[in-house]
Amino acid sequence: MAGTLGPHCKLLDIATGNGALAVAAAQSGADVVGVDQSPQVIARARKLEKWNLKFRVMDGENLSFPDGSFDAAFSNFGIALFSDWNRGLKEMARVLKPGAVGSIATWAEPGGAAGSLLLTRLCAHVFPQYDTPLKPGGLNGIGDEKLMRRTFQQIGFGQIKIERFSNDFIIDEDMLKDPDELFVYNPIWRELGHASRSLVLERLAHDRLEAGGRLAVTSPALIVVGQKAEDTARARAVRS
């Protein structure tokens, strides 16, 4: 698969965000397009544009590129947050050429990472009678290795490799001063009433005290890489 990613290959960065990954790919010589559905995000990213790096406003669940447009595509914690990540993966596969590489990174737990995951874990302690039904919807299931392998196979990928890793996010004193900002990416926080929020913050203070003032949120993640089959229709027929 490594041979696909040479200079001048056409590469797509889906849900590019700040464009960091797209910039790194362009520096290797690839012709890169970064897309994101947020006009504000793309407006900032366009300051990084150069001859082989362009950014466009586009919905990753409905890409406007023709079939087989790219030699490689990746999404760094982007497709994982789509309301329908399965559709996002299918779109990624559609715009890839046969033999092209597709890769995503995703948080492995429904709570996501950092402050969002911290809130999910706090609620599990404070409200054990509830099954935290308000988890971020896009992340449900996408962190399951078996499901990811099966999904990649179903949309026409082979040579699938999945790696698991984790990162410790340190919750510092400044973050704790603004819970609305700390928990902004988790819809659970918006649904909690004042009394429930107080209980969560009390548990947070307790956990931080027990941790000696330095609270680390271990956030597991997956990297999934696959190669689009040379004949996707035939590959599907063989599997069925």
Phi, psi and chi 1 to 4 in degrees:
 res  aa     phi    psi   chi1   chi2   chi3   chi4
   1 MET       -  -27.1  -74.3 -169.4  -78.9      -
   2 ALA   -61.8  -29.8      -      -      -      -
   3 GLY   -64.9  -18.6      -      -      -      -
   4 THR   -70.7  -25.7  -50.3      -      -      -
   5 LEU  -100.6   60.9  -54.8  177.5      -      -
   6 GLY  -100.9  179.3      -      -      -      -
   7 PRO   -57.8  142.8  -23.9   34.5      -      -
   8 HIS    71.6    3.8  -54.6  -60.4      -      -
   9 CYS   -68.9  150.9   76.6      -      -      -
  10 LYS   -90.6  119.5  -64.2 -176.6   66.3  176.0
  11 LEU  -126.7  138.1 -166.7  149.9      -      -
  12 LEU  -114.5  130.0  176.2   64.7      -      -
  13 ASP  -109.2  110.2 -179.8   14.6      -      -
  14 ILE   -91.7  131.2  -58.4  170.4      -      -
  15 ALA    57.7   59.8      -      -      -      -
  16 THR   -66.2  -25.2 -171.2      -      -      -
  17 GLY    63.6 -125.3      -      -      -      -
  18 ASN   -78.5   -1.0   63.2   11.5      -      -
  19 GLY    80.0    8.7      -      -      -      -
  20 ALA   -59.9  -44.2      -      -      -      -
  21 LEU   -70.2  -37.7 -158.9   54.4      -      -
  22 ALA   -63.4  -40.3      -      -      -      -
  23 VAL   -62.9  -44.2  168.7      -      -      -
  24 ALA   -62.1  -40.3      -      -      -      -
  25 ALA   -66.3  -40.7      -      -      -      -
  26 ALA   -64.8  -34.7      -      -      -      -
  27 GLN   -65.0  -22.3  -71.0  172.3  -16.2      -
  28 SER   -81.9   -6.4   73.4      -      -      -
  29 GLY   107.3   -4.2      -      -      -      -
  30 ALA   -72.0  152.9      -      -      -      -
  31 ASP   -89.9  111.3  -65.4  -35.1      -      -
  32 VAL  -116.3  137.4 -176.1      -      -      -
  33 VAL  -119.9  125.5  178.7      -      -      -
  34 GLY  -106.9  131.4      -      -      -      -
  35 VAL  -123.4  148.2  -59.8      -      -      -
  36 ASP  -156.4  145.8 -160.3  -71.2      -      -
  37 GLN   -77.5  -10.0   67.0  176.1   -5.4      -
  38 SER   -92.8  116.0  168.3      -      -      -
  39 PRO   -60.7  -34.8  -23.1   34.3      -      -
  40 GLN   -65.6  -42.0  -66.7   80.4   11.3      -
  41 VAL   -63.3  -45.5  163.9      -      -      -
  42 ILE   -66.9  -35.8  -68.9  -61.1      -      -
  43 ALA   -59.3  -40.0      -      -      -      -
  44 ARG   -71.8  -41.9  -68.5 -168.3  -64.7  -91.2
  45 ALA   -65.1  -31.0      -      -      -      -
  46 ARG   -64.2  -16.8  -81.0 -176.2  172.9  148.1
  47 LYS   -67.2  -16.0  -62.0  175.2 -177.6  178.7
  48 LEU   -96.6   -1.9  -53.8  171.7      -      -
  49 GLU   -63.6  148.1  -74.2 -170.0  -23.6      -
  50 LYS  -150.4 -170.3   51.4 -176.2  179.9  177.7
  51 TRP   -58.2  -34.1   67.9  -90.3      -      -
  52 ASN  -111.9   21.0   66.0  -28.2      -      -
  53 LEU  -142.9  116.3  173.8   61.2      -      -
  54 LYS  -129.9  151.9  -57.8  -61.4  178.8 -175.8
  55 PHE  -124.9  140.8  -66.8   97.0      -      -
  56 ARG  -138.2  144.5  -64.6  174.9   60.1  179.4
  57 VAL   -76.0  122.3  177.0      -      -      -
  58 MET  -163.6  141.6 -166.7  178.2  -59.9      -
  59 ASP   -79.0  119.7 -179.6    1.3      -      -
  60 GLY   -65.7  -17.0      -      -      -      -
  61 GLU   -86.5   -9.0  -65.9 -178.7   33.9      -
  62 ASN  -143.7   69.2  -65.5  -78.7      -      -
  63 LEU   -67.6  139.7  -62.8  171.5      -      -
  64 SER   -93.3    8.6   61.4      -      -      -
  65 PHE   -81.5  149.3  -57.9  108.6      -      -
  66 PRO   -67.2  162.9  -17.4   29.6      -      -
  67 ASP   -56.9  143.1  -64.8    0.0      -      -
  68 GLY    64.2   38.2      -      -      -      -
  69 SER   -86.9  -21.4  -64.0      -      -      -
  70 PHE  -127.6  151.9  -66.2   91.9      -      -
  71 ASP   -84.9  -20.2  -59.6  -58.3      -      -
  72 ALA  -161.3  153.2      -      -      -      -
  73 ALA  -147.2  145.0      -      -      -      -
  74 PHE  -144.1  161.8   51.8   72.4      -      -
  75 SER  -144.4  114.4 -179.4      -      -      -
  76 ASN   -94.9   92.3 -166.7   30.9      -      -
  77 PHE    59.5   34.6  -58.1  102.1      -      -
  78 GLY  -108.0  -63.9      -      -      -      -
  79 ILE   -55.1  -31.1  -72.5  178.3      -      -
  80 ALA   -57.7  -24.2      -      -      -      -
  81 LEU  -100.6    0.4  -62.1  175.4      -      -
  82 PHE   -64.9  151.6  -72.2    1.3      -      -
  83 SER   -64.6  -29.5   59.0      -      -      -
  84 ASP  -132.1   83.7 -174.3  -10.4      -      -
  85 TRP   -65.1  -27.3   55.0  -99.9      -      -
  86 ASN   -63.2  -41.4 -160.6   14.0      -      -
  87 ARG   -65.4  -39.3 -178.8  178.8  177.7   87.0
  88 GLY   -61.1  -40.6      -      -      -      -
  89 LEU   -65.9  -40.4  -69.8  177.7      -      -
  90 LYS   -63.6  -39.1  -71.3  178.3 -179.9  177.2
  91 GLU   -66.1  -40.6  -82.3  -67.2  -85.7      -
  92 MET   -58.5  -46.4  179.3 -179.3   73.7      -
  93 ALA   -63.5  -39.1      -      -      -      -
  94 ARG   -61.3  -42.8 -179.4 -175.2   64.6   77.7
  95 VAL   -83.1   -1.0  -58.6      -      -      -
  96 LEU   -89.2  146.2  -73.4  173.5      -      -
  97 LYS   -73.7  154.9  -60.9  174.8 -177.7  177.5
  98 PRO   -56.4  134.0  -26.2   35.9      -      -
  99 GLY    87.7   -5.6      -      -      -      -
 100 ALA   -77.5  162.5      -      -      -      -
 101 VAL  -101.0  135.3  171.0      -      -      -
 102 GLY  -123.6  137.4      -      -      -      -
 103 SER  -145.6  140.3  175.7      -      -      -
 104 ILE  -132.9  151.6   67.2  164.9      -      -
 105 ALA  -114.9  139.3      -      -      -      -
 106 THR  -147.6  147.3  174.4      -      -      -
 107 TRP   -69.5  142.8  -60.5  115.2      -      -
 108 ALA   -88.9   -6.2      -      -      -      -
 109 GLU  -119.5  147.5  -66.5 -164.0   18.0      -
 110 PRO   -58.0  -25.7  -25.3   34.8      -      -
 111 GLY   -75.9   -7.9      -      -      -      -
 112 GLY    85.2 -122.9      -      -      -      -
 113 ALA  -149.7  170.2      -      -      -      -
 114 ALA    51.7 -129.5      -      -      -      -
 115 GLY   -62.5  -35.6      -      -      -      -
 116 SER   -63.4  -45.3  179.4      -      -      -
 117 LEU   -68.7  -37.4 -178.9   56.2      -      -
 118 LEU   -57.5  -44.5  174.1   62.0      -      -
 119 LEU   -63.5  -42.1  178.6   59.0      -      -
 120 THR   -59.6  -42.3  -62.2      -      -      -
 121 ARG   -69.9  -38.5  -68.4  173.8  174.8  172.2
 122 LEU   -63.1  -43.2  -72.7  168.8      -      -
 123 CYS   -64.5  -33.3  -73.2      -      -      -
 124 ALA   -63.4  -31.7      -      -      -      -
 125 HIS   -80.6  -43.4  -73.8  -70.6      -      -
 126 VAL   -76.8  -36.8  177.2      -      -      -
 127 PHE  -122.3   64.2  -47.9  114.8      -      -
 128 PRO   -63.9  -18.3   24.3  -34.3      -      -
 129 GLN   -77.2  -12.9   67.8  -87.1   33.8      -
 130 TYR  -105.1  154.6  -61.1  114.3      -      -
 131 ASP  -102.2   33.0 -170.2   27.0      -      -
 132 THR    33.9   67.1   54.2      -      -      -
 133 PRO   -68.6   -8.7   28.8  -36.1      -      -
 134 LEU   -99.4   31.2  -60.2  171.4      -      -
 135 LYS   -63.4  150.9  -64.4  172.7 -176.3  175.9
 136 PRO   -55.7  117.3  -24.8   33.8      -      -
 137 GLY   -59.9  -40.0      -      -      -      -
 138 GLY   -62.5  -25.5      -      -      -      -
 139 LEU   -87.3  -10.7  -77.0  165.5      -      -
 140 ASN   -66.5  118.3  -75.4  -37.1      -      -
 141 GLY    92.7  -28.4      -      -      -      -
 142 ILE   -72.3  -13.7 -161.1  169.7      -      -
 143 GLY   -90.3    3.4      -      -      -      -
 144 ASP   -86.8  117.0 -175.6  -56.3      -      -
 145 GLU   -61.1  -44.1  -67.4 -175.8   41.6      -
 146 LYS   -64.4  -42.1  -69.3 -177.8  178.4  178.8
 147 LEU   -64.5  -40.6  176.8   59.1      -      -
 148 MET   -64.7  -42.0  -78.4  -61.4   94.0      -
 149 ARG   -63.1  -44.5 -174.6  175.2  -61.2  -82.2
 150 ARG   -65.5  -41.4 -175.4  167.6   65.2 -109.6
 151 THR   -65.7  -44.0  -59.3      -      -      -
 152 PHE   -61.5  -38.3  -96.0   62.7      -      -
 153 GLN   -65.8  -42.5  -71.5  172.4  -20.2      -
 154 GLN   -65.7  -28.8  -71.1  171.7  -15.9      -
 155 ILE   -96.4   10.7   60.1  177.4      -      -
 156 GLY   102.8   21.1      -      -      -      -
 157 PHE  -103.1  146.1  -75.5   95.9      -      -
 158 GLY  -126.8 -175.1      -      -      -      -
 159 GLN    47.7   46.4  -60.5 -171.8   41.9      -
 160 ILE   -80.5  131.3  -59.7  163.4      -      -
 161 LYS  -124.7  135.1  -63.8 -178.5  179.6  179.4
 162 ILE  -127.5  126.2  -59.4  177.9      -      -
 163 GLU  -120.0  139.0  -65.6 -174.1   12.3      -
 164 ARG  -109.7  137.6  177.9  177.0  -74.6  -94.2
 165 PHE  -147.6  172.5   66.5   97.5      -      -
 166 SER  -144.0  157.7   65.4      -      -      -
 167 ASN  -135.7  138.8 -172.7   44.8      -      -
 168 ASP   -92.9  116.0  -75.1  -15.6      -      -
 169 PHE   -94.3  124.6  -71.0   89.6      -      -
 170 ILE   -88.9  122.1  -53.2  -57.2      -      -
 171 ILE   -90.6  107.3  -51.9  -61.1      -      -
 172 ASP   -94.8  179.0   59.6   29.7      -      -
 173 GLU   -60.9  -40.6 -173.4   70.5   32.5      -
 174 ASP   -64.6  -38.4  -72.1  -21.1      -      -
 175 MET   -63.3  -36.2  -66.3  178.7 -177.0      -
 176 LEU   -70.9  -17.7  -64.0  174.0      -      -
 177 LYS   -73.2  -19.1  -66.8  176.4 -178.4  177.5
 178 ASP  -133.5   81.1 -171.3   -5.9      -      -
 179 PRO   -58.5  -33.1  -22.1   33.1      -      -
 180 ASP   -60.8  -37.1  -70.3  -22.1      -      -
 181 GLU   -77.8  -38.6 -179.6   66.5   22.5      -
 182 LEU   -62.8  -39.0  176.9   60.2      -      -
 183 PHE  -105.9   18.6  -58.5  136.9      -      -
 184 VAL   -59.5  -30.3   65.0      -      -      -
 185 TYR   -89.4    0.9  -66.4  111.4      -      -
 186 ASN  -113.2  116.0 -165.2  -38.7      -      -
 187 PRO   -64.1  -16.0   22.1  -32.5      -      -
 188 ILE   -55.6  -42.3  -66.7  175.3      -      -
 189 TRP   -61.0  -39.4 -174.7 -111.3      -      -
 190 ARG   -68.1  -24.3  -65.0 -169.0  -66.9  -87.6
 191 GLU   -90.4  -14.8  -62.6  -63.4  -33.2      -
 192 LEU   -76.9  138.6  -67.8  176.7      -      -
 193 GLY   -77.8  174.9      -      -      -      -
 194 HIS   -58.9  -45.8  177.9   74.9      -      -
 195 ALA   -63.8  -41.8      -      -      -      -
 196 SER   -66.3  -39.2  -65.0      -      -      -
 197 ARG   -61.9  -39.8  -72.8 -172.7  176.1 -169.8
 198 SER   -62.0  -40.8  -63.8      -      -      -
 199 LEU   -65.0  -39.6  -69.3  173.8      -      -
 200 VAL   -63.8  -44.3  168.1      -      -      -
 201 LEU   -68.1  -32.4  -66.4  176.8      -      -
 202 GLU   -64.7  -42.8  -73.7  176.0   13.1      -
 203 ARG   -64.4  -38.7  177.6   70.5 -164.7 -159.3
 204 LEU   -62.2  -44.1  174.8   56.7      -      -
 205 ALA   -63.2  -39.2      -      -      -      -
 206 HIS   -62.6  -47.7  170.7  -89.8      -      -
 207 ASP   -65.2  -38.1  -71.0   -6.7      -      -
 208 ARG   -67.1  -38.9 -176.6  168.7  175.6  -91.1
 209 LEU   -64.2  -43.2 -175.8   62.2      -      -
 210 GLU   -64.7  -28.8  -77.7 -157.1  -23.8      -
 211 ALA   -85.7    7.0      -      -      -      -
 212 GLY    76.7   21.8      -      -      -      -
 213 GLY    90.1   -9.2      -      -      -      -
 214 ARG  -117.4  100.4 -177.7 -178.9 -177.7  -84.1
 215 LEU   -98.3  118.5 -170.0   59.5      -      -
 216 ALA  -109.8  130.9      -      -      -      -
 217 VAL  -104.2  104.7 -177.7      -      -      -
 218 THR   -74.4  119.2  -59.2      -      -      -
 219 SER  -119.8  104.9  -55.1      -      -      -
 220 PRO   -75.9  150.0   26.9  -32.8      -      -
 221 ALA  -144.7  164.7      -      -      -      -
 222 LEU  -125.8  146.3  -60.1  178.2      -      -
 223 ILE  -117.3  123.5  -65.6  178.7      -      -
 224 VAL  -115.9  127.4 -172.8      -      -      -
 225 VAL  -129.2  135.8 -177.8      -      -      -
 226 GLY  -145.5  164.6      -      -      -      -
 227 GLN  -116.9  127.2 -174.8  170.8   19.2      -
 228 LYS   -65.4  132.2 -174.3  174.4  178.1  178.5
 229 ALA   -61.4  146.7      -      -      -      -
 230 GLU   -62.1  -34.6  -65.8  -69.4  -19.3      -
 231 ASP  -131.1   90.4 -174.2  -21.0      -      -
 232 THR   -61.5  -41.6  -57.2      -      -      -
 233 ALA   -62.5  -42.8      -      -      -      -
 234 ARG   -68.2  -38.0 -175.4  172.4   62.0 -172.8
 235 ALA   -61.6  -41.2      -      -      -      -
 236 ARG   -65.8  -39.4  -72.2  174.5  177.0  167.7
 237 ALA   -64.1  -39.4      -      -      -      -
 238 VAL   -65.1  -41.2  169.5      -      -      -
 239 ARG   -69.8  -30.1  -77.0 -165.8  -61.3  -86.9
 240 SER   -82.9      -   61.5      -      -      -
